[in-house]
């Protein structure tokens, strides 16, 4: 009797072990088990939309059209074409420039498409695409000024520059140029027209867009001037979203080879 009890106990133990093993195997392989986390690109394709952060105050890259009350611009067009290439919709989310990176880090948006240049500091917290557009500074003078051609011609001249910007810092390396800080491009235009400054430095695409929209300003960019401080405008991604980054880079390369990026750039007067 004791022998049969022992045999029965062993059988029950073996049977229970088999059941546990079978359940464990089924849990790991069945659809009902926890699936590995999908990549960032798959997450976006599953949602069917890319949430894009853009600013309403950065023409011609991104700006608010007062008639349609929608964000438009070069980088909006690029974002929409990227969406076409990836087979998903694009939702433009207007926000201030300062909140673009925090919104990306907080997973409120999937990418940044604005007039944001890649920099070492920004690259520490977000990833960037290959360049979409590159630009630097231009020199703006009165329409009848033909004597200023380059930075050397600005020696001893009073030159406007926007406070806090890259060029404001760079002009400090040229003590022979009398730099004057201003809060906005509009302020520098007014000072130039009134003769209080001889020239000013500004972002080439922004100045070109301004001139295309205002034909009667009686100012011009210096023809043939080569920018000294050039930066790349890129798409911004969350750190670690390499599959998404690779897909967007492939889309940008395709748009560049087809000439579509050139068409978009020309559309916005650049």
LUMMAR-268290 format. One line per 5 residues: number of its first residue (from 0); for each residue x, y, z of N, C-alpha, C, CB. Coordinates in steps of 0.05 Angstrom, whole numbers, plus 5000, padded with zeros to 4 digits. Glycine has a CB too. Example, Ala and Ser with C-alpha at 12.3 -4.5 7.8 and 13.67 -1.06 7.14 Angstrom:
2
0) 5264 4886 5156 5246 4910 5156 5264 4934 5156 5226 4911 5181 | 5257 4955 5142 5273 4979 5143 5258 5001 5157 5282 4988 5114
% end
This chain:
270
0) 5017 4976 5000 5000 5000 5000 5017 5025 5000 4981 5000 5024 | 5038 5025 5017 5056 5048 5018 5070 5051 4991 5076 5044 5040 | 5077 5027 4978 5091 5028 4953 5074 5042 4932 5099 5000 4944 | 5047 5035 4931 5029 5047 4911 5026 5077 4916 5002 5033 4912 | 5025 5084 4941 5023 5113 4947 5047 5128 4937 5019 5117 4978
5) 5071 5116 4940 5095 5129 4931 5095 5132 4901 5120 5113 4940 | 5087 5110 4887 5086 5111 4858 5066 5132 4848 5078 5083 4846 | 5043 5133 4861 5023 5153 4854 5033 5182 4858 4997 5149 4870 | 5047 5186 4879 5058 5213 4885 5078 5221 4864 5071 5213 4912 | 5095 5202 4855 5115 5208 4835 5101 5215 4808 5135 5184 4831
10) 5080 5199 4802 5066 5204 4777 5053 5231 4777 5044 5182 4773 | 5041 5239 4800 5029 5265 4801 5049 5288 4798 5014 5268 4828 | 5073 5284 4810 5094 5304 4808 5103 5307 4779 5118 5297 4826 | 5107 5284 4765 5116 5284 4737 5095 5297 4719 5123 5256 4727 | 5070 5290 4725 5048 5301 4709 5045 5331 4712 5022 5288 4717
15) 5048 5340 4737 5046 5369 4743 5069 5384 4729 5047 5374 4773 | 5093 5372 4729 5116 5385 4716 5111 5387 4686 5141 5369 4722 | 5099 5366 4675 5094 5367 4646 5074 5389 4639 5083 5340 4636 | 5053 5392 4656 5033 5413 4651 5046 5440 4653 5010 5411 4671 | 5063 5444 4673 5076 5470 4677 5094 5477 4653 5093 5471 4703
20) 5109 5457 4643 5127 5460 4620 5111 5468 4595 5144 5436 4615 | 5089 5453 4591 5072 5458 4568 5060 5486 4568 5050 5437 4566 | 5051 5494 4592 5039 5521 4594 5060 5543 4590 5027 5525 4622 | 5084 5538 4600 5105 5558 4596 5112 5560 4567 5130 5551 4612 | 5114 5538 4552 5121 5538 4524 5099 5552 4508 5125 5509 4514
25) 5074 5547 4515 5052 5559 4501 5051 5589 4505 5025 5547 4509 | 5057 5598 4530 5056 5626 4536 5077 5641 4520 5061 5630 4566 | 5101 5630 4515 5122 5644 4502 5118 5645 4472 5148 5630 4507 | 5102 5626 4461 5100 5625 4432 5073 5632 4421 5107 5598 4423 | 5053 5633 4438 5026 5638 4428 5021 5667 4424 5005 5627 4448
30) 5002 5675 4406 4996 5703 4402 4986 5717 4427 4975 5706 4381 | 4975 5701 4446 4965 5714 4470 4987 5722 4489 4947 5695 4484 | 5013 5713 4485 5034 5721 4502 5043 5750 4495 5058 5702 4499 | 5060 5761 4512 5070 5789 4509 5089 5790 4485 5083 5799 4534 | 5083 5805 4465 5100 5807 4441 5122 5827 4446 5083 5816 4417
35) 5145 5823 4433 5166 5842 4436 5158 5870 4426 5192 5833 4421 | 5168 5891 4438 5161 5918 4431 5168 5924 4402 5174 5938 4450 | 5149 5935 4387 5153 5941 4359 5172 5965 4356 5126 5947 4345 | 5185 5967 4333 5203 5990 4328 5187 6016 4325 5220 5985 4303 | 5202 6038 4325 5189 6064 4324 5174 6068 4297 5209 6087 4328
40) 5186 6059 4276 5174 6061 4249 5148 6045 4248 5193 6052 4227 | 5148 6021 4259 5124 6004 4260 5102 6017 4276 5131 5976 4270 | 5110 6030 4298 5091 6044 4315 5077 6066 4300 5106 6056 4340 | 5092 6081 4284 5081 6103 4268 5062 6092 4246 5103 6120 4255 | 5071 6071 4232 5055 6059 4211 5029 6047 4222 5071 6038 4196
45) 5031 6036 4246 5007 6025 4259 4987 6047 4265 5014 6010 4284 | 4997 6071 4273 4980 6094 4279 4970 6106 4253 4995 6115 4295 | 4985 6103 4231 4977 6114 4205 4982 6144 4202 4949 6109 4201 | 4998 6156 4221 5002 6185 4220 5029 6191 4234 4979 6200 4233 | 5043 6211 4223 5067 6222 4236 5059 6248 4249 5090 6227 4215
50) 5063 6250 4275 5058 6275 4290 5083 6293 4287 5051 6269 4320 | 5080 6315 4274 5102 6332 4267 5100 6359 4283 5103 6338 4237 | 5122 6367 4295 5124 6393 4308 5135 6414 4290 5141 6391 4334 | 5121 6436 4287 5129 6459 4270 5123 6485 4284 5116 6457 4242 | 5136 6506 4276 5131 6532 4288 5115 6551 4269 5157 6546 4296
55) 5098 6568 4280 5083 6587 4264 5098 6613 4257 5057 6593 4277 | 5123 6615 4265 5137 6641 4263 5164 6639 4250 5140 6653 4290 | 5168 6619 4232 5195 6616 4219 5195 6616 4189 5207 6592 4229 | 5183 6636 4176 5182 6636 4147 5211 6637 4135 5165 6660 4136 | 5216 6624 4113 5197 6609 4096 5196 6579 4104 5204 6611 4068
60) 5208 6572 4126 5209 6543 4133 5182 6534 4144 5230 6538 4154 | 5172 6548 4164 5145 6542 4175 5133 6568 4185 5146 6521 4197 | 5108 6573 4177 5094 6597 4187 5064 6594 4184 5104 6622 4171 | 5050 6611 4199 5021 6610 4199 5010 6626 4175 5009 6620 4225 | 4994 6613 4159 4979 6627 4137 4954 6639 4150 4972 6608 4113
65) 4952 6665 4151 4929 6678 4165 4902 6672 4151 4933 6707 4167 | 4903 6666 4125 4879 6661 4110 4867 6633 4116 4883 6664 4080 | 4885 6614 4116 4876 6586 4121 4879 6578 4151 4893 6567 4104 | 4894 6594 4166 4899 6588 4194 4914 6562 4198 4873 6588 4210 | 4930 6555 4178 4946 6530 4179 4975 6536 4175 4936 6510 4157
70) 4992 6518 4186 5021 6521 4183 5029 6513 4155 5036 6504 4204 | 5045 6530 4142 5055 6524 4115 5085 6529 4115 5041 6542 4094 | 5098 6523 4092 5126 6529 4089 5142 6506 4077 5137 6537 4115 | 5167 6512 4072 5185 6493 4060 5186 6466 4075 5213 6504 4058 | 5190 6467 4101 5193 6443 4117 5166 6428 4121 5205 6449 4144
75) 5144 6442 4118 5118 6429 4119 5114 6413 4093 5095 6450 4122 | 5122 6425 4070 5121 6411 4045 5138 6386 4045 5129 6429 4022 | 5162 6389 4057 5180 6366 4059 5168 6344 4076 5208 6375 4070 | 5157 6352 4099 5144 6332 4117 5122 6317 4103 5134 6346 4142 | 5105 6332 4088 5083 6319 4074 5093 6299 4053 5065 6340 4061
80) 5115 6306 4039 5125 6288 4019 5138 6263 4032 5146 6302 4002 | 5150 6267 4056 5160 6244 4071 5138 6225 4078 5176 6253 4096 | 5115 6237 4087 5092 6221 4094 5082 6205 4070 5070 6238 4104 | 5082 6217 4047 5074 6203 4022 5092 6179 4017 5075 6222 3998 | 5118 6184 4020 5137 6162 4015 5134 6139 4035 5166 6173 4016
85) 5127 6145 4060 5124 6125 4080 5096 6113 4081 5131 6136 4108 | 5077 6125 4066 5050 6114 4064 5033 6121 4089 5051 6085 4060 | 5039 6144 4102 5023 6152 4125 5016 6181 4123 5040 6147 4151 | 4996 6189 4138 4988 6217 4139 5007 6234 4156 4959 6220 4149 | 5006 6260 4153 5022 6278 4168 5004 6298 4183 5042 6293 4150
90) 5008 6299 4209 4993 6318 4226 5013 6340 4236 4979 6304 4250 | 5009 6365 4227 5026 6387 4235 5016 6398 4262 5028 6409 4214 | 5033 6399 4282 5027 6409 4308 5041 6435 4313 5033 6389 4330 | 5027 6458 4313 5041 6484 4317 5050 6487 4346 5022 6507 4310 | 5074 6496 4349 5085 6501 4376 5108 6521 4374 5095 6474 4390
95) 5116 6532 4396 5138 6551 4396 5164 6536 4391 5140 6567 4422 | 5184 6550 4381 5210 6537 4375 5222 6524 4400 5229 6557 4363 | 5220 6538 4422 5232 6528 4447 5220 6503 4457 5230 6550 4468 | 5195 6496 4449 5182 6472 4459 5184 6448 4440 5153 6478 4464 | 5198 6452 4417 5200 6430 4397 5215 6406 4409 5214 6440 4372
100) 5238 6411 4419 5254 6388 4429 5242 6376 4454 5283 6397 4436 | 5233 6392 4474 5219 6379 4497 5194 6363 4489 5210 6401 4516 | 5179 6371 4469 5156 6357 4459 5164 6330 4447 5140 6373 4439 | 5187 6330 4432 5197 6306 4420 5206 6286 4442 5221 6312 4401 | 5220 6297 4462 5230 6280 4484 5206 6268 4500 5248 6296 4503
105) 5184 6283 4502 5161 6274 4518 5142 6257 4501 5146 6299 4528 | 5150 6250 4477 5134 6233 4459 5108 6245 4451 5130 6206 4473 | 5106 6272 4451 5082 6285 4442 5081 6288 4412 5080 6313 4456 | 5105 6288 4400 5108 6288 4371 5128 6267 4363 5117 6316 4361 | 5128 6259 4337 5146 6238 4327 5170 6250 4314 5131 6220 4308
110) 5168 6274 4303 5191 6287 4291 5187 6317 4289 5196 6275 4263 | 5210 6331 4286 5210 6360 4283 5216 6366 4254 5231 6373 4302 | 5199 6382 4242 5204 6392 4215 5200 6422 4215 5186 6378 4193 | 5221 6437 4219 5220 6466 4222 5247 6477 4213 5214 6475 4252 | 5251 6503 4217 5277 6515 4209 5298 6510 4230 5274 6544 4204
115) 5302 6485 4238 5321 6478 4260 5347 6468 4247 5309 6457 4279 | 5369 6481 4254 5395 6473 4244 5407 6453 4264 5413 6497 4240 | 5420 6433 4253 5435 6414 4269 5458 6427 4283 5444 6390 4252 | 5461 6421 4309 5484 6431 4324 5493 6409 4343 5476 6457 4339 | 5518 6413 4353 5529 6393 4372 5512 6391 4397 5558 6401 4379
120) 5503 6414 4407 5487 6414 4432 5460 6400 4427 5482 6443 4441 | 5447 6406 4405 5421 6393 4400 5424 6363 4395 5407 6406 4376 | 5446 6355 4382 5451 6327 4375 5456 6310 4400 5475 6325 4356 | 5460 6323 4423 5464 6308 4448 5437 6297 4458 5477 6326 4469 | 5415 6310 4450 5389 6302 4461 5370 6291 4440 5376 6326 4475
125) 5374 6297 4415 5357 6286 4393 5375 6277 4370 5336 6307 4384 | 5364 6261 4353 5379 6253 4328 5369 6269 4305 5374 6222 4323 | 5386 6271 4284 5379 6287 4261 5381 6271 4235 5398 6311 4259 | 5366 6280 4215 5367 6268 4189 5390 6279 4173 5340 6273 4173 | 5394 6269 4149 5413 6281 4131 5402 6310 4125 5417 6264 4104
130) 5419 6328 4116 5410 6355 4111 5388 6357 4090 5434 6372 4102 | 5369 6374 4096 5347 6380 4076 5354 6406 4061 5320 6383 4091 | 5365 6425 4076 5372 6451 4064 5395 6463 4081 5348 6470 4063 | 5414 6475 4068 5436 6487 4083 5436 6517 4077 5463 6474 4075 | 5442 6533 4097 5443 6562 4093 5461 6575 4114 5415 6574 4094
135) 5468 6599 4108 5484 6615 4126 5474 6644 4125 5514 6614 4120 | 5491 6662 4132 5484 6690 4133 5486 6704 4106 5501 6705 4154 | 5472 6726 4103 5476 6743 4080 5479 6772 4090 5452 6741 4061 | 5491 6788 4074 5494 6817 4081 5472 6832 4066 5523 6828 4073 | 5458 6849 4081 5437 6865 4070 5445 6895 4070 5410 6862 4086
140) 5442 6908 4048 5450 6936 4045 5427 6952 4031 5476 6939 4029 | 5430 6978 4031 5411 6994 4016 5412 6988 3986 5416 7025 4021 | 5390 6991 3972 5389 6983 3944 5409 6997 3927 5361 6989 3934 | 5418 7021 3934 5437 7036 3918 5466 7033 3927 5430 7066 3918 | 5471 7015 3946 5498 7011 3956 5511 6989 3940 5497 7003 3987
145) 5532 6996 3926 5548 6976 3910 5577 6973 3919 5547 6985 3881 | 5583 6985 3942 5610 6985 3952 5616 6962 3971 5616 7011 3966 | 5596 6950 3983 5600 6928 4002 5596 6902 3987 5580 6931 4026 | 5617 6885 3987 5616 6859 3973 5621 6836 3992 5636 6859 3951 | 5635 6840 4014 5642 6818 4033 5647 6830 4061 5667 6803 4022
150) 5656 6812 4079 5660 6820 4106 5682 6841 4109 5667 6796 4124 | 5703 6839 4092 5725 6858 4093 5715 6887 4088 5747 6851 4073 | 5695 6889 4071 5684 6915 4065 5668 6927 4088 5666 6914 4040 | 5663 6911 4108 5648 6921 4132 5666 6933 4153 5631 6898 4143 | 5692 6932 4149 5710 6943 4169 5705 6973 4172 5740 6938 4160
155) 5702 6981 4197 5696 7009 4203 5667 7017 4199 5714 7026 4187 | 5651 6998 4189 5623 7004 4185 5606 6995 4209 5613 6989 4159 | 5583 7008 4211 5564 7000 4232 5545 6979 4221 5548 7025 4243 | 5546 6955 4233 5531 6932 4222 5511 6921 4242 5551 6910 4213 | 5487 6919 4234 5466 6908 4251 5467 6878 4252 5439 6917 4242
160) 5460 6866 4274 5459 6837 4277 5439 6831 4299 5487 6826 4284 | 5424 6808 4296 5404 6802 4316 5416 6791 4342 5384 6781 4304 | 5407 6802 4364 5418 6795 4390 5413 6765 4396 5405 6812 4412 | 5433 6752 4408 5430 6725 4416 5434 6704 4394 5404 6721 4428 | 5436 6713 4370 5439 6694 4348 5469 6687 4343 5427 6706 4322
165) 5472 6668 4324 5499 6659 4317 5517 6682 4307 5498 6636 4296 | 5506 6698 4290 5522 6719 4278 5530 6741 4298 5507 6732 4254 | 5513 6744 4318 5519 6763 4339 5545 6755 4353 5496 6765 4360 | 5548 6729 4358 5572 6719 4370 5596 6719 4351 5568 6690 4380 | 5591 6712 4326 5612 6711 4306 5625 6738 4301 5602 6698 4281
170) 5608 6759 4301 5619 6786 4295 5638 6796 4317 5596 6805 4291 | 5636 6783 4340 5654 6791 4362 5683 6783 4355 5646 6777 4388 | 5686 6764 4336 5712 6756 4326 5724 6776 4306 5711 6728 4314 | 5708 6797 4300 5716 6818 4281 5714 6845 4294 5699 6816 4254 | 5732 6851 4312 5731 6877 4327 5732 6902 4310 5752 6878 4348
175) 5742 6898 4285 5744 6921 4267 5717 6928 4254 5764 6915 4245 | 5696 6911 4259 5669 6917 4250 5653 6927 4274 5656 6892 4237 | 5639 6949 4271 5624 6960 4293 5596 6947 4292 5621 6992 4290 | 5592 6927 4309 5567 6912 4309 5547 6925 4327 5571 6883 4317 | 5521 6925 4319 5500 6937 4335 5478 6916 4337 5489 6963 4322
180) 5470 6908 4362 5450 6888 4366 5422 6898 4364 5454 6875 4393 | 5404 6882 4352 5376 6888 4350 5359 6864 4357 5369 6899 4321 | 5334 6869 4364 5317 6847 4372 5304 6832 4349 5295 6858 4390 | 5302 6845 4326 5288 6832 4303 5299 6841 4277 5258 6836 4305 | 5293 6826 4256 5301 6834 4229 5286 6859 4221 5294 6811 4209
185) 5261 6862 4229 5246 6886 4223 5259 6911 4234 5217 6884 4234 | 5270 6909 4258 5284 6932 4269 5309 6940 4253 5293 6925 4299 | 5323 6919 4243 5347 6925 4227 5340 6937 4200 5364 6899 4223 | 5318 6928 4188 5309 6939 4163 5303 6969 4166 5284 6925 4152 | 5289 6976 4188 5282 7004 4193 5307 7021 4198 5264 7006 4218
190) 5327 7010 4213 5352 7025 4218 5368 7029 4192 5369 7010 4239 | 5368 7008 4175 5382 7010 4150 5370 7031 4132 5383 6983 4135 | 5343 7031 4130 5329 7050 4113 5332 7079 4124 5299 7043 4112 | 5336 7082 4150 5339 7108 4162 5369 7117 4162 5328 7108 4190 | 5387 7100 4153 5415 7107 4151 5430 7105 4177 5417 7134 4141
195) 5419 7092 4197 5433 7091 4223 5453 7068 4223 5412 7086 4245 | 5451 7049 4205 5471 7028 4201 5477 7026 4171 5461 7000 4213 | 5501 7015 4166 5509 7013 4138 5501 6987 4125 5540 7016 4136 | 5496 6967 4141 5488 6940 4132 5479 6924 4155 5512 6926 4117 | 5467 6901 4150 5462 6882 4172 5464 6853 4162 5433 6887 4184
200) 5469 6835 4181 5471 6807 4174 5444 6793 4181 5494 6794 4189 | 5436 6775 4164 5411 6760 4170 5412 6733 4157 5387 6776 4160 | 5394 6715 4165 5392 6688 4154 5383 6691 4124 5372 6670 4170 | 5399 6679 4107 5393 6682 4078 5365 6675 4070 5412 6665 4062 | 5354 6651 4078 5327 6644 4069 5306 6663 4080 5321 6616 4077
205) 5309 6672 4105 5289 6690 4117 5289 6717 4103 5295 6693 4147 | 5313 6727 4097 5316 6752 4083 5304 6750 4055 5345 6761 4081 | 5310 6728 4040 5300 6725 4013 5269 6723 4013 5312 6700 4000 | 5258 6710 4033 5229 6708 4034 5217 6735 4040 5220 6687 4056 | 5230 6750 4058 5220 6777 4065 5220 6795 4041 5237 6789 4087
210) 5241 6794 4025 5243 6810 4001 5223 6802 3980 5271 6809 3989 | 5217 6776 3978 5197 6767 3958 5169 6776 3966 5198 6737 3955 | 5165 6780 3992 5138 6788 4001 5135 6818 4003 5133 6775 4029 | 5158 6833 4002 5157 6862 4005 5175 6874 3984 5166 6871 4034 | 5164 6880 3961 5180 6889 3938 5189 6918 3941 5163 6887 3913
215) 5178 6934 3959 5183 6962 3961 5201 6970 3984 5158 6978 3963 | 5217 6952 3995 5234 6958 4018 5258 6974 4011 5243 6932 4031 | 5266 6974 3986 5289 6989 3976 5315 6980 3989 5284 7019 3981 | 5317 6954 3994 5342 6942 4004 5348 6918 3988 5339 6935 4035 | 5372 6907 3990 5379 6883 3975 5400 6867 3990 5390 6891 3947
220) 5403 6841 3981 5425 6825 3992 5449 6830 3974 5418 6794 3992 | 5473 6827 3985 5497 6831 3969 5501 6808 3950 5522 6834 3988 | 5500 6813 3925 5502 6792 3904 5530 6779 3905 5496 6804 3876 | 5530 6753 3904 5555 6738 3903 5569 6734 3929 5573 6752 3885 | 5557 6744 3951 5569 6740 3977 5568 6711 3985 5555 6757 3998
225) 5590 6700 3995 5592 6673 4004 5590 6672 4035 5619 6660 3995 | 5570 6657 4045 5565 6656 4074 5590 6644 4088 5540 6639 4080 | 5596 6655 4110 5619 6646 4126 5611 6625 4147 5632 6669 4140 | 5586 6625 4155 5577 6608 4177 5552 6593 4168 5571 6624 4203 | 5556 6570 4156 5534 6554 4144 5525 6531 4162 5543 6543 4116
230) 5499 6528 4164 5488 6506 4180 5468 6490 4164 5475 6516 4206 | 5462 6465 4173 5444 6447 4159 5417 6446 4173 5456 6419 4156 | 5395 6451 4158 5368 6446 4168 5362 6417 4164 5347 6465 4154 | 5355 6403 4186 5349 6375 4185 5323 6368 4199 5373 6359 4198 | 5313 6344 4194 5291 6333 4209 5301 6323 4236 5276 6310 4194
235) 5286 6328 4258 5294 6318 4284 5278 6294 4293 5290 6341 4304 | 5291 6275 4306 5279 6250 4315 5285 6245 4345 5288 6226 4298 | 5268 6229 4358 5275 6221 4385 5300 6203 4385 5252 6205 4399 | 5316 6205 4405 5340 6188 4408 5332 6159 4406 5355 6194 4434 | 5347 6143 4390 5342 6114 4389 5322 6105 4369 5334 6105 4415
240) 5309 6123 4354 5288 6115 4334 5302 6111 4307 5266 6137 4332 | 5322 6094 4306 5339 6091 4282 5323 6081 4258 5362 6073 4288 | 5304 6062 4263 5290 6052 4240 5273 6074 4226 5271 6029 4249 | 5262 6091 4242 5247 6114 4231 5266 6134 4218 5231 6128 4254 | 5288 6139 4231 5308 6157 4220 5318 6147 4193 5331 6161 4239
245) 5324 6121 4191 5334 6109 4166 5313 6112 4143 5341 6080 4170 | 5287 6107 4150 5266 6109 4131 5263 6137 4120 5239 6099 4143 | 5264 6157 4138 5262 6185 4130 5286 6193 4114 5259 6203 4155 | 5310 6185 4121 5333 6191 4105 5331 6180 4077 5358 6180 4119 | 5320 6156 4075 5317 6144 4048 5297 6160 4032 5307 6114 4051
250) 5276 6170 4045 5255 6186 4032 5267 6213 4022 5231 6191 4050 | 5284 6225 4039 5296 6251 4032 5315 6247 4008 5312 6262 4056 | 5331 6225 4009 5349 6220 3987 5334 6216 3961 5366 6195 3993 | 5312 6202 3962 5295 6198 3938 5285 6224 3928 5272 6179 3945 | 5275 6242 3946 5265 6268 3938 5287 6286 3927 5251 6281 3961
255) 5311 6283 3937 5333 6298 3926 5341 6289 3898 5357 6296 3945 | 5342 6263 3894 5350 6252 3868 5329 6258 3847 5354 6222 3870 | 5303 6259 3855 5282 6264 3836 5280 6294 3829 5255 6254 3847 | 5293 6311 3845 5291 6340 3841 5268 6353 3856 5288 6346 3812 | 5253 6337 3871 5230 6348 3885 5238 6367 3907 5213 6325 3897
260) 5260 6362 3921 5269 6381 3941 5276 6408 3929 5293 6369 3957 | 5289 6407 3906 5296 6432 3891 5271 6448 3884 5312 6426 3866 | 5250 6433 3875 5225 6446 3868 5212 6460 3892 5206 6426 3855 | 5213 6446 3915 5201 6457 3939 5217 6481 3948 5201 6435 3962 | 5243 6480 3947 5260 6503 3955 5254 6527 3937 5290 6495 3954
265) 5252 6522 3911 5246 6544 3892 5219 6556 3897 5249 6534 3864 | 5200 6539 3904 5173 6548 3910 5172 6569 3931 5155 6525 3918 | 5190 6567 3950 5190 6586 3973 5211 6608 3969 5195 6572 3999 | 5219 6612 3944 5236 6635 3937 5265 6633 3945 5225 6659 3949 | 5275 6609 3948 5303 6605 3957 5320 6594 3934 5305 6586 3981
% end
